[in-house]
Amino acid sequence: MTRNTRSVVLPLGLERSLAEGHRWVYREHVPPGFQAEAGSWVEVTCGAFRGFALFEPSSAIALRIYSETAVPDARWFQAATQRAWELRAAVRSTETDAFRLLNGEGDGMPGIVADVYGPFCVLLAYSPSSETLLPEIARAISKLQRFKGIVGRGSGEPGLRALIGDLPPGSFPIREHGIKHRVELHVGQKTGLFLDHRENRVWLGARCHGQTLLNLFSYTGAFSLHALKGGASSVTSVDLAAPACEAARENFRLNGFDPENHPIVAEDVNKFLAASEKSFDIIVSDPPSFAKEKKQREGALRAYTRLHTLALRRVKPGGLFCAASCTAQIGEDDFLETLARAGREAGVRLQVIHRGGQATDHPWQIGHLESRYLKFYGLRVSRRA
């Protein structure tokens, strides 16, 4: 990790957002002609604000601010990872050994994510410059707990590389609130399991006793497993990806549930809903992101409205619809508007009984709202009176 430090003075218009905790400086706000090595530390001054940022020459985000006191060194990274570890103490006490240890900007390490899966820790870097920090962060993490392996994945790398210790096996089981879940860190989406929904899954499971449930975009069956643990009478899981469906069947068997008794369907969700004549007590919808860029935003809103409309038509009167969105380009108000439109088109009333979001091991800074991306609503569905 380079120690070369340059300095830059930023436009005064950024002072308030930086002082309130925003951690990004976009390229258009960096003075023309400023140059520094990729991965070098830059002292940032903006009015009364002073900070130290990692420079990225090839990204729209040119500077990611890590510290407001000094250039981060080994002691700084050790202290930051220790704070993050202590913050997750409650998660580690719940028969759970898979959780997010570092949540990027939310834990003061922009562009870096660290997820723990049992005896392994997976570090992700979201830019080439952030990738240069992985060895230092791995050394800090190794002092928190004895891991069998700490591995890394760079911004342009599909595979894992060992940073400390061993690479993980092809697949192995982890626990989430006592539920076993097999993860495949080498090929899985994100780092193998959507950890951010942990608390939403617990909330849902507590409401499933004796209920029929339809899990849309089920991936490897995490919501389905919590529903079955909560006593659901029947669970149907739908996902377009056949490998994910097969992984869900394996997870069912791992927890003592017979997948033959609970259909797991490899099919397009919208087509499934349009063709289905069956109704369910509970439907949960957790699609992948519908928009990666702002120009895709309007199409994403239409996609959410259509999906919600089709799903609401299959919820029994008095039943529950759980709607989720991980699309950062769609704000909470706009997401609620898609639900309101869908309720009108489906001819039902929607009563909000729960507002969730990302789990507590996915913290976000109050001044950096981009880190607050996950929306989750529990809605009671009723006929219009």
C-alpha positions as CSV (number, residue, x, y, z in Angstrom):
1,M,0.0,0.0,0.0
2,T,1.6,3.2,-1.1
3,R,2.2,6.0,1.4
4,N,2.6,8.8,-1.1
5,T,0.3,11.6,-0.1
6,R,-0.7,14.5,-2.3
7,S,-3.2,17.2,-1.4
8,V,-6.2,18.7,-3.2
9,V,-8.6,21.6,-2.4
10,L,-12.2,20.8,-3.3
11,P,-15.1,23.2,-4.2
12,L,-16.7,24.8,-1.2
13,G,-20.0,23.6,-2.3
14,L,-19.0,20.1,-1.1
15,E,-18.1,21.2,2.5
16,R,-21.5,20.5,4.1
17,S,-22.0,17.0,2.6
18,L,-18.4,15.9,3.5
19,A,-18.7,17.3,7.0
20,E,-22.0,15.4,7.4
21,G,-20.4,12.1,6.4
22,H,-20.6,11.7,2.7
23,R,-17.6,9.6,1.7
24,W,-17.4,10.1,-2.1
25,V,-15.9,12.8,-4.3
26,Y,-16.9,12.5,-8.0
27,R,-14.4,13.2,-10.7
28,E,-16.2,16.4,-11.9
29,H,-15.5,17.9,-8.5
30,V,-11.7,17.3,-8.6
31,P,-9.8,20.3,-10.0
32,P,-8.7,19.9,-13.6
33,G,-5.2,18.7,-14.0
34,F,-5.0,17.0,-10.6
35,Q,-3.1,13.7,-10.9
36,A,-1.9,11.1,-8.4
37,E,-1.0,7.4,-8.5
38,A,-3.8,4.8,-8.3
39,G,-4.2,3.7,-4.7
40,S,-2.4,6.7,-3.3
41,W,-3.6,8.7,-0.3
42,V,-4.7,12.2,-0.9
43,E,-5.2,14.9,1.7
44,V,-8.6,16.6,1.0
45,T,-9.4,20.1,2.1
46,C,-12.8,21.7,1.6
47,G,-13.4,24.8,3.7
48,A,-13.1,23.6,7.3
49,F,-13.3,20.0,6.3
50,R,-10.1,17.9,6.2
51,G,-9.8,14.3,5.3
52,F,-7.7,11.5,3.7
53,A,-9.0,9.8,0.7
54,L,-8.0,6.9,-1.6
55,F,-7.5,8.0,-5.2
56,E,-9.0,6.1,-8.1
57,P,-8.1,7.5,-11.5
58,S,-10.3,5.1,-13.6
59,S,-13.7,5.6,-11.8
60,A,-16.4,8.2,-11.7
61,I,-15.8,8.3,-7.9
62,A,-12.3,9.8,-7.9
63,L,-11.8,10.0,-4.1
64,R,-13.1,7.8,-1.3
65,I,-12.6,9.3,2.1
66,Y,-11.4,7.0,4.9
67,S,-10.2,9.2,7.7
68,E,-10.5,12.7,9.0
69,T,-7.5,12.6,11.2
70,A,-4.5,11.0,9.4
71,V,-3.4,8.7,6.6
72,P,-4.7,5.3,7.5
73,D,-2.0,2.8,8.5
74,A,-1.9,-0.6,10.1
75,R,-3.0,0.7,13.5
76,W,-5.9,2.6,11.9
77,F,-7.2,-0.5,10.0
78,Q,-6.8,-2.6,13.2
79,A,-8.9,-0.1,15.2
80,A,-11.6,0.1,12.5
81,T,-12.0,-3.6,12.1
82,Q,-12.1,-4.0,15.9
83,R,-15.0,-1.5,16.1
84,A,-16.8,-3.4,13.4
85,W,-16.3,-6.7,15.1
86,E,-17.7,-5.4,18.4
87,L,-20.7,-4.0,16.6
88,R,-21.6,-7.5,15.3
89,A,-21.4,-9.1,18.8
90,A,-25.2,-9.5,19.0
91,V,-25.4,-11.2,15.5
92,R,-22.7,-13.7,16.5
93,S,-24.7,-14.7,19.6
94,T,-27.8,-15.9,17.6
95,E,-26.7,-19.3,16.3
96,T,-25.4,-17.4,13.3
97,D,-21.9,-17.7,11.8
98,A,-22.5,-15.9,8.5
99,F,-22.6,-12.1,8.7
100,R,-21.1,-8.9,7.2
101,L,-18.0,-7.7,9.1
102,L,-17.2,-4.6,7.0
103,N,-19.9,-2.8,5.1
104,G,-17.9,-0.3,3.1
105,E,-18.9,3.3,3.7
106,G,-21.1,2.3,6.6
107,D,-18.0,1.1,8.5
108,G,-15.7,3.8,7.3
109,M,-14.0,1.7,4.6
110,P,-15.4,2.9,1.3
111,G,-15.2,0.4,-1.5
112,I,-14.5,-2.6,0.8
113,V,-16.8,-5.4,2.0
114,A,-15.9,-8.2,4.3
115,D,-18.3,-11.2,4.8
116,V,-17.8,-14.0,7.3
117,Y,-18.9,-17.5,6.4
118,G,-18.1,-19.8,9.2
119,P,-14.4,-20.4,9.2
120,F,-13.7,-18.2,6.2
121,C,-13.8,-14.4,5.6
122,V,-14.3,-13.0,2.1
123,L,-13.0,-9.5,1.2
124,L,-14.4,-7.7,-1.8
125,A,-12.9,-4.6,-3.4
126,Y,-15.1,-2.5,-5.6
127,S,-12.3,-0.6,-7.4
128,P,-8.7,-1.3,-8.4
129,S,-7.4,1.2,-5.8
130,S,-9.5,-0.4,-3.0
131,E,-8.0,-3.7,-4.0
132,T,-4.5,-2.5,-2.9
133,L,-5.9,-2.3,0.7
134,L,-6.9,-6.0,0.9
135,P,-3.7,-7.4,2.3
136,E,-3.6,-4.8,5.1
137,I,-7.2,-5.3,6.0
138,A,-6.8,-9.1,5.9
139,R,-4.0,-8.8,8.5
140,A,-6.2,-6.7,10.7
141,I,-9.1,-9.2,10.5
142,S,-6.8,-12.1,11.2
143,K,-6.2,-10.6,14.7
144,L,-9.9,-10.7,15.5
145,Q,-10.5,-14.4,15.3
146,R,-8.7,-17.4,14.0
147,F,-10.0,-18.0,10.5
148,K,-9.2,-21.0,8.4
149,G,-8.8,-18.7,5.5
150,I,-9.2,-15.0,4.6
151,V,-9.7,-14.6,0.8
152,G,-10.2,-11.7,-1.6
153,R,-12.0,-10.9,-4.8
154,G,-11.0,-7.9,-6.8
155,S,-13.2,-5.5,-8.8
156,G,-12.5,-7.3,-12.1
157,E,-11.9,-10.8,-10.8
158,P,-14.5,-13.6,-11.0
159,G,-12.5,-15.9,-8.6
160,L,-11.1,-15.8,-5.1
161,R,-7.4,-15.6,-4.1
162,A,-6.0,-16.5,-0.7
163,L,-4.8,-13.6,1.4
164,I,-4.1,-15.5,4.6
165,G,-4.6,-19.2,5.1
166,D,-6.6,-21.5,2.8
167,L,-9.1,-21.1,0.0
168,P,-12.6,-22.3,0.9
169,P,-13.9,-25.6,-0.4
170,G,-16.4,-25.7,-3.3
171,S,-19.3,-25.6,-0.8
172,F,-19.8,-25.9,2.9
173,P,-22.7,-25.2,5.4
174,I,-23.1,-22.1,7.5
175,R,-25.8,-21.2,10.1
176,E,-28.3,-18.4,10.2
177,H,-30.4,-18.4,13.4
178,G,-29.9,-22.1,13.5
179,I,-30.9,-22.8,9.9
180,K,-28.2,-24.5,7.9
181,H,-27.4,-23.0,4.5
182,R,-24.9,-24.3,2.0
183,V,-22.8,-21.6,0.4
184,E,-20.6,-21.7,-2.7
185,L,-18.2,-18.8,-2.3
186,H,-16.4,-19.3,-5.6
187,V,-19.4,-19.0,-7.8
188,G,-22.2,-17.5,-5.7
189,Q,-23.9,-14.2,-6.3
190,K,-22.3,-11.5,-4.1
191,T,-20.2,-13.7,-1.8
192,G,-22.6,-16.7,-1.6
193,L,-25.7,-15.6,0.3
194,F,-27.8,-12.4,0.7
195,L,-26.9,-11.6,4.2
196,D,-28.6,-8.2,4.2
197,H,-32.1,-9.8,4.5
198,R,-31.3,-11.8,7.7
199,E,-33.6,-9.9,10.0
200,N,-36.4,-9.7,7.3
201,R,-36.3,-13.5,7.1
202,V,-36.7,-13.8,10.9
203,W,-39.6,-11.4,10.8
204,L,-41.3,-13.3,8.1
205,G,-40.7,-16.7,9.6
206,A,-42.5,-15.7,12.8
207,R,-45.7,-15.1,10.8
208,C,-45.8,-18.3,8.8
209,H,-47.3,-20.9,11.2
210,G,-50.0,-22.8,9.3
211,Q,-49.7,-20.5,6.3
212,T,-49.1,-21.2,2.6
213,L,-46.2,-19.2,1.2
214,L,-44.9,-18.3,-2.3
215,N,-41.3,-17.2,-2.4
216,L,-40.5,-15.3,-5.6
217,F,-36.9,-14.9,-6.8
218,S,-36.1,-17.5,-4.2
219,Y,-32.4,-18.0,-5.1
220,T,-31.2,-20.8,-2.8
221,G,-34.3,-20.8,-0.6
222,A,-33.4,-18.6,2.5
223,F,-36.9,-17.1,2.9
224,S,-38.5,-20.5,2.2
225,L,-36.4,-22.1,5.0
226,H,-37.3,-19.5,7.5
227,A,-41.0,-20.0,6.6
228,L,-40.8,-23.7,7.0
229,K,-38.9,-23.3,10.4
230,G,-41.8,-21.0,11.4
231,G,-44.3,-23.7,10.7
232,A,-45.6,-22.9,7.2
233,S,-47.9,-25.6,5.9
234,S,-46.7,-25.3,2.3
235,V,-44.0,-23.4,0.6
236,T,-43.5,-22.8,-3.2
237,S,-40.2,-21.3,-4.4
238,V,-39.8,-19.8,-7.9
239,D,-36.5,-18.7,-9.5
240,L,-35.4,-18.6,-13.1
241,A,-32.0,-20.0,-12.4
242,A,-32.1,-23.8,-12.4
243,P,-28.7,-24.1,-10.4
244,A,-30.2,-21.9,-7.7
245,C,-33.3,-24.1,-7.5
246,E,-31.1,-27.2,-7.2
247,A,-29.1,-25.5,-4.4
248,A,-32.4,-24.7,-2.7
249,R,-33.4,-28.4,-2.8
250,E,-30.1,-29.3,-1.1
251,N,-30.7,-26.7,1.6
252,F,-34.2,-28.1,2.2
253,R,-32.7,-31.6,2.7
254,L,-29.9,-30.1,4.9
255,N,-32.6,-28.9,7.3
256,G,-34.7,-32.0,7.3
257,F,-37.4,-30.7,4.8
258,D,-38.4,-32.8,1.9
259,P,-38.3,-30.7,-1.3
260,E,-40.8,-33.0,-2.9
261,N,-43.4,-31.7,-0.5
262,H,-42.6,-28.1,-1.2
263,P,-42.4,-27.2,-5.0
264,I,-39.2,-25.5,-6.2
265,V,-39.9,-24.2,-9.7
266,A,-37.3,-23.0,-12.2
267,E,-39.3,-20.5,-14.2
268,D,-39.6,-16.8,-15.0
269,V,-41.5,-15.2,-12.1
270,N,-43.8,-13.0,-14.1
271,K,-44.7,-15.9,-16.4
272,F,-45.4,-18.1,-13.3
273,L,-47.6,-15.5,-11.8
274,A,-49.5,-14.8,-15.0
275,A,-50.3,-18.5,-15.5
276,S,-51.0,-19.4,-11.9
277,E,-54.6,-19.7,-10.6
278,K,-53.5,-20.6,-7.0
279,S,-53.7,-18.1,-4.2
280,F,-51.4,-18.0,-1.1
281,D,-51.6,-16.6,2.4
282,I,-48.2,-15.0,2.1
283,I,-46.1,-14.0,-0.9
284,V,-42.6,-12.6,-0.7
285,S,-40.9,-10.9,-3.6
286,D,-37.2,-10.2,-3.5
287,P,-36.0,-9.6,-7.1
288,P,-32.5,-8.7,-8.2
289,S,-31.8,-5.0,-9.0
290,F,-33.8,-3.7,-11.9
291,A,-31.6,-0.7,-12.6
292,K,-27.8,-0.3,-12.4
293,E,-27.8,3.2,-13.9
294,K,-30.1,6.2,-13.6
295,K,-31.2,5.9,-17.2
296,Q,-32.7,2.5,-16.4
297,R,-34.8,4.0,-13.5
298,E,-38.1,4.5,-15.4
299,G,-38.0,1.0,-16.8
300,A,-37.3,-0.3,-13.3
301,L,-40.4,1.5,-11.8
302,R,-42.6,-0.1,-14.5
303,A,-41.1,-3.5,-13.8
304,Y,-41.8,-3.2,-10.1
305,T,-45.4,-2.1,-10.7
306,R,-46.1,-5.0,-13.0
307,L,-44.5,-7.5,-10.7
308,H,-46.3,-6.2,-7.6
309,T,-49.6,-6.2,-9.5
310,L,-49.2,-9.8,-10.6
311,A,-48.2,-10.9,-7.1
312,L,-51.1,-9.1,-5.3
313,R,-53.6,-10.9,-7.5
314,R,-52.4,-14.1,-6.0
315,V,-52.5,-13.1,-2.3
316,K,-55.6,-14.3,-0.4
317,P,-57.8,-11.6,1.2
318,G,-56.3,-10.7,4.6
319,G,-53.0,-12.2,3.5
320,L,-49.5,-10.8,3.6
321,F,-47.4,-9.4,0.7
322,C,-43.7,-8.8,1.5
323,A,-42.1,-6.6,-1.2
324,A,-38.4,-6.0,-1.3
325,S,-36.1,-3.9,-3.5
326,C,-32.3,-3.7,-3.6
327,T,-32.3,-1.2,-6.5
328,A,-30.3,1.8,-5.3
329,Q,-31.6,3.9,-8.1
330,I,-35.1,3.6,-6.7
331,G,-35.8,5.6,-3.6
332,E,-38.2,4.6,-0.8
333,D,-41.0,7.0,-1.9
334,D,-40.8,5.8,-5.5
335,F,-40.9,2.1,-4.4
336,L,-44.0,2.8,-2.3
337,E,-45.6,4.5,-5.3
338,T,-45.1,1.3,-7.3
339,L,-47.0,-0.6,-4.6
340,A,-49.8,2.0,-4.5
341,R,-50.2,1.7,-8.3
342,A,-50.1,-2.1,-8.1
343,G,-52.8,-2.1,-5.4
344,R,-55.0,0.1,-7.5
345,E,-54.5,-2.1,-10.6
346,A,-55.1,-5.3,-8.6
347,G,-58.1,-3.9,-6.9
348,V,-56.9,-4.3,-3.3
349,R,-56.0,-2.2,-0.3
350,L,-52.5,-2.3,1.2
351,Q,-51.9,-1.7,4.9
352,V,-48.3,-1.4,6.0
353,I,-47.6,-3.5,9.1
354,H,-43.8,-3.7,8.8
355,R,-41.0,-1.6,7.4
356,G,-37.7,-3.3,7.3
357,G,-34.4,-2.9,5.5
358,Q,-30.9,-4.2,5.6
359,A,-29.7,-6.1,8.6
360,T,-27.9,-4.4,11.5
361,D,-24.5,-5.8,10.3
362,H,-25.1,-3.6,7.2
363,P,-24.9,-0.2,8.9
364,W,-24.9,3.1,6.9
365,Q,-23.7,6.6,7.7
366,I,-26.4,9.2,8.2
367,G,-24.6,11.5,5.7
368,H,-24.1,8.8,3.1
369,L,-27.6,7.7,2.0
370,E,-26.3,5.7,-1.0
371,S,-25.4,3.0,1.6
372,R,-29.1,2.7,2.5
373,Y,-30.3,0.7,-0.5
374,L,-32.6,-2.2,0.7
375,K,-36.3,-1.7,1.1
376,F,-38.6,-4.3,2.6
377,Y,-42.3,-3.9,3.4
378,G,-44.8,-6.2,5.0
379,L,-48.3,-5.4,3.7
380,R,-51.7,-6.7,4.7
381,V,-53.8,-7.2,1.6
382,S,-57.5,-6.8,1.8
383,R,-60.5,-6.2,-0.5
384,R,-61.7,-2.7,-1.1
385,A,-64.4,-1.9,1.4
